[in-house]
Amino acid sequence: MKRTLLLGISLLLADHGMAQTTIFEETFENSPMFQIPLNWENINRSGTFPTWNVTDLAVFTNAMGFSGKVANMSVMNAASDQILVSPAISLQNGSTYALKFLVGTFTSNNVFSPQGHYAVYIIPAGSNFTGNETPVLEEDIVNGDIAKLKNVDITGYAGQSIRIYFRQFSSITGMEQLLIDTVQITEQNLLGTSEESMTREDVMMYPNPAFDYLNIQSKSKIMHVKMFDMTGKEMNITRNSDSIAIDHLQPGTYIVSIVTDNKIYNKKLIKK
Protein backbone atom coordinates (compact mmCIF):
# COMPACT_ATOMS: atom_id res chain seq x y z
CA MET A 1 0.00 0.00 0.00
CA LYS A 2 2.67 2.51 1.03
CA ARG A 3 4.68 1.86 -2.12
CA THR A 4 1.85 2.67 -4.55
CA LEU A 5 2.89 6.29 -5.13
CA LEU A 6 6.52 5.30 -5.62
CA LEU A 7 5.86 2.36 -7.95
CA GLY A 8 5.17 4.52 -10.99
CA ILE A 9 8.51 6.27 -10.66
CA SER A 10 10.34 2.94 -10.35
CA LEU A 11 8.64 1.52 -13.44
CA LEU A 12 9.40 4.65 -15.43
CA LEU A 13 13.06 4.52 -14.50
CA ALA A 14 13.25 0.85 -15.41
CA ASP A 15 11.61 1.54 -18.75
CA HIS A 16 14.33 4.06 -19.59
CA GLY A 17 17.19 1.66 -18.84
CA MET A 18 17.82 2.32 -15.16
CA ALA A 19 17.90 -0.16 -12.29
CA GLN A 20 16.55 1.11 -9.01
CA THR A 21 17.20 -0.61 -5.71
CA THR A 22 15.77 0.50 -2.38
CA ILE A 23 18.67 0.44 0.09
CA PHE A 24 16.76 2.01 3.00
CA GLU A 25 13.07 2.15 3.85
CA GLU A 26 11.08 3.15 6.93
CA THR A 27 7.28 2.90 6.83
CA PHE A 28 6.88 3.30 10.63
CA GLU A 29 4.56 0.27 10.71
CA ASN A 30 6.71 -1.73 13.14
CA SER A 31 7.29 1.11 15.61
CA PRO A 32 5.34 1.10 18.90
CA MET A 33 2.70 3.79 19.21
CA PHE A 34 3.90 7.17 20.55
CA GLN A 35 7.54 6.14 20.23
CA ILE A 36 10.03 6.35 17.36
CA PRO A 37 11.50 3.47 15.35
CA LEU A 38 14.46 1.49 16.61
CA ASN A 39 17.79 3.25 15.98
CA TRP A 40 16.07 6.55 15.15
CA GLU A 41 16.68 9.59 17.35
CA ASN A 42 14.73 12.61 18.60
CA ILE A 43 16.54 15.94 19.01
CA ASN A 44 14.55 18.46 21.03
CA ARG A 45 16.26 21.75 20.17
CA SER A 46 13.60 23.96 21.72
CA GLY A 47 12.97 22.06 24.95
CA THR A 48 9.25 22.05 24.13
CA PHE A 49 6.77 19.20 23.89
CA PRO A 50 5.47 17.13 22.18
CA THR A 51 8.36 15.66 20.18
CA TRP A 52 8.30 13.42 17.10
CA ASN A 53 6.46 10.13 17.62
CA VAL A 54 4.75 7.39 15.61
CA THR A 55 0.96 7.57 15.51
CA ASP A 56 -1.76 5.57 13.80
CA LEU A 57 -4.09 8.11 12.21
CA ALA A 58 -5.03 5.83 9.32
CA VAL A 59 -8.77 6.34 9.70
CA PHE A 60 -8.17 9.97 8.71
CA THR A 61 -4.84 10.07 6.88
CA ASN A 62 -5.18 7.11 4.50
CA ALA A 63 -7.60 9.21 2.46
CA MET A 64 -4.90 11.91 2.30
CA GLY A 65 -2.44 9.55 0.61
CA PHE A 66 -0.62 8.24 3.68
CA SER A 67 -0.94 4.62 4.81
CA GLY A 68 -1.14 3.21 8.32
CA LYS A 69 1.22 4.58 10.91
CA VAL A 70 3.06 7.85 10.32
CA ALA A 71 5.74 9.92 12.01
CA ASN A 72 3.80 12.74 13.65
CA MET A 73 4.96 16.09 14.99
CA SER A 74 2.13 17.90 16.77
CA VAL A 75 3.16 21.51 17.28
CA MET A 76 1.68 23.19 20.36
CA ASN A 77 4.24 25.96 20.73
CA ALA A 78 5.43 28.47 18.13
CA ALA A 79 9.01 28.00 19.41
CA SER A 80 8.95 24.28 18.63
CA ASP A 81 12.16 23.06 16.95
CA GLN A 82 12.15 19.25 16.73
CA ILE A 83 14.28 16.88 14.67
CA LEU A 84 13.71 13.24 13.78
CA VAL A 85 16.97 11.52 12.81
CA SER A 86 17.37 8.28 10.86
CA PRO A 87 19.93 5.56 11.51
CA ALA A 88 23.22 5.71 9.61
CA ILE A 89 22.92 4.75 5.92
CA SER A 90 25.91 3.91 3.73
CA LEU A 91 26.02 5.36 0.21
CA GLN A 92 28.60 3.75 -2.04
CA ASN A 93 30.59 5.50 -4.74
CA GLY A 94 29.67 4.84 -8.35
CA SER A 95 25.88 5.08 -7.98
CA THR A 96 23.24 7.78 -7.94
CA TYR A 97 20.90 8.15 -4.97
CA ALA A 98 17.49 9.67 -4.32
CA LEU A 99 15.70 10.38 -1.04
CA LYS A 100 11.93 9.92 -1.25
CA PHE A 101 9.26 10.47 1.36
CA LEU A 102 5.65 11.53 1.88
CA VAL A 103 4.93 14.73 3.79
CA GLY A 104 1.88 16.78 4.69
CA THR A 105 -0.06 18.51 7.44
CA PHE A 106 -3.16 17.14 9.14
CA THR A 107 -5.78 19.66 10.28
CA SER A 108 -7.82 17.18 12.36
CA ASN A 109 -11.10 18.84 11.42
CA ASN A 110 -9.62 22.34 11.66
CA VAL A 111 -8.10 21.82 15.10
CA PHE A 112 -4.66 22.41 13.57
CA SER A 113 -3.58 24.87 10.91
CA PRO A 114 -3.02 23.54 7.38
CA GLN A 115 0.24 25.48 7.31
CA GLY A 116 3.60 24.11 8.33
CA HIS A 117 7.32 24.52 7.83
CA TYR A 118 10.03 21.87 7.67
CA ALA A 119 13.50 21.14 6.33
CA VAL A 120 15.45 18.00 5.50
CA TYR A 121 19.20 17.68 5.97
CA ILE A 122 21.73 15.02 4.97
CA ILE A 123 24.59 14.97 7.47
CA PRO A 124 27.57 12.60 7.71
CA ALA A 125 27.10 9.99 10.41
CA GLY A 126 29.10 10.91 13.49
CA SER A 127 28.65 14.67 12.94
CA ASN A 128 26.54 16.81 15.26
CA PHE A 129 23.71 19.00 14.01
CA THR A 130 24.42 22.69 14.59
CA GLY A 131 21.58 24.41 12.71
CA ASN A 132 24.01 26.09 10.31
CA GLU A 133 23.88 23.26 7.77
CA THR A 134 22.27 23.78 4.35
CA PRO A 135 19.14 21.64 3.93
CA VAL A 136 18.62 19.52 0.83
CA LEU A 137 14.97 20.62 1.01
CA GLU A 138 13.14 23.33 2.95
CA GLU A 139 9.61 24.52 2.33
CA ASP A 140 6.36 25.88 3.70
CA ILE A 141 3.28 23.72 3.50
CA VAL A 142 0.22 25.78 2.65
CA ASN A 143 -2.52 23.26 1.88
CA GLY A 144 -3.34 20.67 4.51
CA ASP A 145 -4.77 17.14 4.48
CA ILE A 146 -2.83 15.88 1.46
CA ALA A 147 0.28 13.68 1.26
CA LYS A 148 2.89 14.94 -1.18
CA LEU A 149 5.69 12.80 -2.54
CA LYS A 150 9.12 14.41 -2.37
CA ASN A 151 12.09 13.22 -4.38
CA VAL A 152 15.52 14.70 -3.64
CA ASP A 153 18.75 13.88 -5.47
CA ILE A 154 21.41 13.10 -2.85
CA THR A 155 24.04 11.68 -5.20
CA GLY A 156 26.46 14.31 -3.97
CA TYR A 157 26.73 12.38 -0.69
CA ALA A 158 27.88 9.13 -2.37
CA GLY A 159 30.87 7.56 -0.67
CA GLN A 160 29.69 8.55 2.81
CA SER A 161 27.71 7.14 5.69
CA ILE A 162 24.90 9.62 6.27
CA ARG A 163 21.86 10.26 8.45
CA ILE A 164 18.61 11.98 7.43
CA TYR A 165 17.37 14.85 9.63
CA PHE A 166 13.68 15.80 9.38
CA ARG A 167 13.31 19.16 11.13
CA GLN A 168 10.08 20.89 12.18
CA PHE A 169 10.71 24.53 13.08
CA SER A 170 9.69 28.13 12.34
CA SER A 171 6.07 27.37 13.15
CA ILE A 172 3.69 29.72 11.39
CA THR A 173 0.75 29.43 13.78
CA GLY A 174 1.98 27.43 16.78
CA MET A 175 -0.77 24.86 16.16
CA GLU A 176 0.31 22.49 13.41
CA GLN A 177 0.54 18.75 12.82
CA LEU A 178 3.31 17.63 10.46
CA LEU A 179 3.34 14.06 9.12
CA ILE A 180 6.15 12.08 7.47
CA ASP A 181 5.75 8.63 5.94
CA THR A 182 7.46 6.02 3.72
CA VAL A 183 11.04 7.28 3.86
CA GLN A 184 13.19 5.64 1.19
CA ILE A 185 16.66 5.95 -0.25
CA THR A 186 16.99 4.39 -3.67
CA GLU A 187 20.18 3.51 -5.50
CA GLN A 188 20.12 3.86 -9.27
CA ASN A 189 22.55 2.26 -11.69
CA LEU A 190 22.67 2.14 -15.46
CA LEU A 191 21.37 -1.06 -17.00
CA GLY A 192 22.22 -2.87 -20.20
CA THR A 193 24.93 -5.14 -21.48
CA SER A 194 25.48 -2.61 -24.26
CA GLU A 195 26.75 -0.10 -21.72
CA GLU A 196 28.97 -2.64 -20.02
CA SER A 197 30.45 -4.13 -23.17
CA MET A 198 30.93 -1.05 -25.31
CA THR A 199 34.39 0.33 -25.89
CA ARG A 200 35.28 3.95 -25.38
CA GLU A 201 35.21 4.53 -29.14
CA ASP A 202 31.59 3.35 -29.58
CA VAL A 203 29.98 6.45 -28.06
CA MET A 204 31.73 9.46 -26.59
CA MET A 205 29.91 12.08 -24.52
CA TYR A 206 31.85 15.13 -23.35
CA PRO A 207 32.48 17.24 -21.37
CA ASN A 208 31.19 15.56 -18.24
CA PRO A 209 30.53 17.38 -15.94
CA ALA A 210 29.12 19.92 -18.39
CA PHE A 211 27.88 23.50 -18.08
CA ASP A 212 26.33 24.80 -21.30
CA TYR A 213 26.77 22.26 -24.08
CA LEU A 214 27.12 18.50 -24.37
CA ASN A 215 28.87 16.86 -27.31
CA ILE A 216 28.08 13.31 -28.43
CA GLN A 217 30.04 11.32 -31.00
CA SER A 218 29.36 7.78 -32.18
CA LYS A 219 30.86 5.35 -34.70
CA SER A 220 27.29 4.41 -35.59
CA LYS A 221 24.57 6.73 -36.80
CA ILE A 222 22.78 8.46 -33.91
CA MET A 223 19.04 8.17 -34.41
CA HIS A 224 17.95 10.30 -31.44
CA VAL A 225 18.98 11.42 -27.97
CA LYS A 226 16.81 11.79 -24.90
CA MET A 227 17.61 13.07 -21.44
CA PHE A 228 15.91 12.24 -18.13
CA ASP A 229 16.24 13.57 -14.59
CA MET A 230 16.54 11.18 -11.66
CA THR A 231 12.77 10.92 -11.27
CA GLY A 232 12.44 9.65 -14.84
CA LYS A 233 11.04 12.91 -16.23
CA GLU A 234 12.12 13.62 -19.79
CA MET A 235 13.92 16.92 -20.27
CA ASN A 236 13.28 19.32 -23.13
CA ILE A 237 16.46 19.36 -25.19
CA THR A 238 17.37 20.30 -28.77
CA ARG A 239 20.06 18.42 -30.64
CA ASN A 240 22.06 20.33 -33.23
CA SER A 241 24.20 17.84 -35.12
CA ASP A 242 26.47 16.39 -32.40
CA SER A 243 25.85 19.15 -29.84
CA ILE A 244 23.07 19.61 -27.28
CA ALA A 245 22.41 22.83 -25.36
CA ILE A 246 21.92 22.14 -21.65
CA ASP A 247 22.36 25.64 -20.20
CA HIS A 248 18.64 25.74 -19.32
CA LEU A 249 18.84 22.65 -17.11
CA GLN A 250 19.16 22.83 -13.34
CA PRO A 251 22.44 21.55 -11.87
CA GLY A 252 22.19 17.88 -10.95
CA THR A 253 22.44 14.35 -12.27
CA TYR A 254 20.79 13.25 -15.52
CA ILE A 255 20.62 10.14 -17.66
CA VAL A 256 21.34 10.58 -21.38
CA SER A 257 19.80 7.89 -23.58
CA ILE A 258 21.60 7.65 -26.93
CA VAL A 259 19.92 5.56 -29.60
CA THR A 260 22.06 4.51 -32.56
CA ASP A 261 21.09 2.35 -35.50
CA ASN A 262 22.07 -0.80 -33.60
CA LYS A 263 22.25 -0.07 -29.86
CA ILE A 264 20.91 2.02 -26.99
CA TYR A 265 23.40 3.58 -24.58
CA ASN A 266 22.46 5.09 -21.22
CA LYS A 267 25.07 7.40 -19.74
CA LYS A 268 25.14 9.50 -16.59
CA LEU A 269 25.67 13.24 -16.96
CA ILE A 270 26.57 15.70 -14.24
CA LYS A 271 25.22 19.18 -15.03
CA LYS A 272 27.09 21.95 -13.23
N, C-alpha and C positions, 0 to 999 in steps of 0.2 A: 504494500500500500504506500509506504513512505517513499518508495523509489519511483513512483509513477511519473512525477514531474521531471525526474532526471533521466528517465529511460529514453525519451525522445532525443535528447542531446547525445547520449551514448550511441544510439543507432545512427544518427547523422554523422558522427565522427567516424564510425566504422565504415559507413558507406563511402566516405571520402578517403579511405585508405589509412585510417589511424586506429591503433589499438589503445583501448582505454582500460586501465586496471584501477580499481578502488583499493588504495593502500591504507586508508583510514576511514572509519565510519562510526558515528555515534548517533543513534536514534533516540536515546534516553529511555527506551522501553524497559531495560533491565535495572534501572536505578530505582532504589526505594523512594517512595513518596516523600517530598519535602526535604530531600537530601540532594547531593550531586553525585554523578557517576564515579565509580572507583577510579582513582588516579587523577581525577580532575581536582581543581583547586579554586576556592573563592578568595578574592582579595577585596577587602572592605576598606577602600581608600578614604571614605567619608566618615566612617564610624557610625553610620546610620543603619537602620533595619527597616524592612527585610533585606536579605541578600539573595543571590541567585539560588534557585532550588528547582527540583523536578516536580511537575504537577500534572495530573491527569484532568485536562479540561476538554476531553474529546467530544463530549456531548455538545459543546459549543464550537470548538475550534476545528473539528474535522470538516465542517462546512466551509471554513475559511481557506482550506487547503493544507492544513496541518494534519497529523495523524497520530492518535494516541497521546502518549506522554510528550511533554515539551519542557524545555528549560525556560523557566519563568522568572522575570524580574519585576516584582510589583513595587512601583515607586510611590512612597508615601511622604517623601521629603524632597524639596527642590534641590537640596545640597547632595542628594544621593550620587555616589560615584562608586560603582560596583563592577568588578571584573570576574568573569568566568574563564578559567584557564584550562586548556586541554593537556593531556599527557604529552610527553616528548614524541615527535614523529620524525623519522629519518627520511630525508630526501636525497636520493642518489644523483650523482652527476650523470649527464648524458640523456636525461629525460626532461620532458616538460610537465609542469604540475599546475593543477587548478584546485582552488578551494571553493566548495559549493555548500550552500546552506539555505534554509528557509527562515525568513524573518518577518515579523509583523507586530502590530499592537492589537490588544484585545480590550474593547471598551466595556465588556460585561454589562450590557444594557445601559450604557451611558454613565456607569459609575466612574470609569476612567476616561481620560482624554484619548482621542484617536492619535494625538501627536506623540512623538518620541524622538529621541536622539541617541545614536550609538556609533561606535567605531570598532574596527577590527584591526588587530595588529599581528604581525608575524615576528616573533622574537627568538633568537637563538636559545636553545635549552641551556640552562645554567646562568643566563643573564637575568638581572632584576629589572622589573618594570619601573620606569622613572616618571612617565607622563610626558617626556620630551620626544618620544619616538614618533615617527611618521606612520600613520595608519595606512594599511593597504586599501581600506574603505572606510569612509565616514559620511553619514548622511542623516538628514531629518526624515522622519516618517510623518506624513501628513494625513493620509487616509487609513483609518483603522479597519480591523476585522477582515483582513485579507493577507494570506501568506504570499510573500514574494520570493522567488528563487534568485539568489545572488551567485555569481560566478566570477571569481577573481583569479587572474593569472599570477601564480607565485613562483614561476620558473626561476626567477632571480635568486631564490633561496636554495636552489639545488646544490647539493654537496654539504648541506648542514643538517643538524638535528634541531628542529624548531618546535615551538609551542604556539598555539593559537590563543589570542586574548580577545574575548568578546567584552567590550566595555560599554556600560550604560552610564551616561553622565550628561551634564548640561540639560537637566530636565526643563522642559518648556512650561509645564503647568504644576509640577509637583504631585500629580496624580496620574500616573501612567502605568501600563502593564506591557512590558516588552517580552516577546516570545521568540525563541530560537529552536530550530528543529533540523534533523537530518543533516548533520555536519559531515561532509565528505572531503577527502583529498584524493584526487584521481591523478594517476600517472599516465602519460600519453606518449607512445612511441610510434614511429613510422612503421607501417606494414610493408609487406611485399617482397618477394624474392628478387624482383627486378631492382629494387633499391640496394639490396644486399649484394647482388652479384655484379652490378654494373661497374665498369671501370671509370676512372676519373674523366676519360676522354668522351664517354657516352653523352653525358649532359653536364655542362658547367654553368653554375649560377653564381654571379659575383656582382659587386662586393657583398660580403655577408659577415658582419652586420652592414646594413645599408641605410642611407639617409634619404636621398631624393629619387634615385633611379636604380633599377635592378636589371642587370644584363643576363641573358640566357643564351647559351650556344649549345647546339646538339649536332652530332654526326648524322642523325636522322632528321627527316622533315618534322618540324613542330606543327602539330595540327591546331592546338589551342592551349592556353594557360589559364588556370584558375587559382584564386588565392582565398584562403579561409582563415578566420581567427580561431582561437582555441575553444570557442563554443560551437564551431562548425558553421558559423555564418559566412556566407560568401561575400567577399569584398568587391567593390566596384573598381575595376582596374581597366586600363586601356593599353593594349600592346601595340607598339610601333616598331615593326621589324623584330629585332632581338632585344629591344629595350622596353621596360615598363616603368611608368612614373608611379612612385609610391609616396611622394611628399605629402599627400593628403591623408595618409594613414596615421593612426595614433601609434606612438612607440609601443612595442610589445613583440610577442612571438606569433608568427603566422606559418601556415603550411601552404607551400606552393605546389600545385598539382600540374605537372608538365606532361601533356599527351603528345607523343610522337606517332609516326605511322605504324609502329610495331610494339610500343611499350608505354606504360604510365609510370612516371617517377613522382614521388612525393618527397619534397625536401623542406627542411625547417629554415625559416628566415627570421633573423632578428632585425626588427626595424628600430632604428635609433631616433 
